[in-house]
Amino acid sequence: MKTDVNGCSTCPAGEEQWEERTSVIGGTTMVQYDYRTPGGRLFSCVAPSLEQCRRARDTWLRDKRLAPA
């Protein structure tokens, strides 16, 4: 995934990016996932599958709607 010079995600607003990574120790494959809301808030996580990342994102979005901005 692309990052800026400070190591921050360059994921465009309203889009998602992901990349599979394999651990050097144990060979486990994980998905690194970023989603930036249309308003610019960034959600980022690492999980065993893209589906799990998207479920975590959906939970985060539901929780953010309930919390004051």
N, C-alpha and C positions, 0 to 999 in steps of 0.2 A: 504494500500500500504506500501511497505517496505521503510524505510528511514535509513540513516546511523546515527551515534551517534550525528551528528550535525543537524539532521532533514532534510537533503537533500535527494532527491529522489535517489533510487538505480536502477531506470529503465535502463536496458541494452541498449547499442547503437543499433539503428535501430528497437527498439520495443516500444510498448505502454503498459501502465497499467492504470486501472481505478477502481474506487470503488464508490458504491452508498452510500450516507450519508443522514440521515434523521435529519432535524433540530429539536432540542428540543422545540424551540418556533415555533409554527405554523405547525409542522409536515411536512414541505416541503422536498421532496426528491430531492437531487442534485447529480451530478456526479463529482467526483474529478478525473482529468485526467492528465496524464503525457505522453509525447512522447520525446524520445531522438533520434536525428538524427544520422545517421551512423558516422558523424563527431564529435558527442559528445555534440551538443547544446541541451539544455533542453527547451521544451515547456510545460507549466503547466497551467491549467485553471479549473474553476468550472462552470458548466452550468446545466440546467434542464435535459438534455438528452445526451447520448453518441453521437448521431448524431450531436448535436450542438457543442459538444467538437471537434469532428473530422472536422466539417466545419471551426471552428476557427483555428484549427491546419493547415488545408490546406491553409487558407488565410495567416497565419503566414509564412508558407513555401514559398508561392508565393512572399510575401513581402521580405523575406530574400534572395531570389534568385536575386532580383532587387537591393538590397543594397550591398555595398561593405562589405566583410568579416572583 
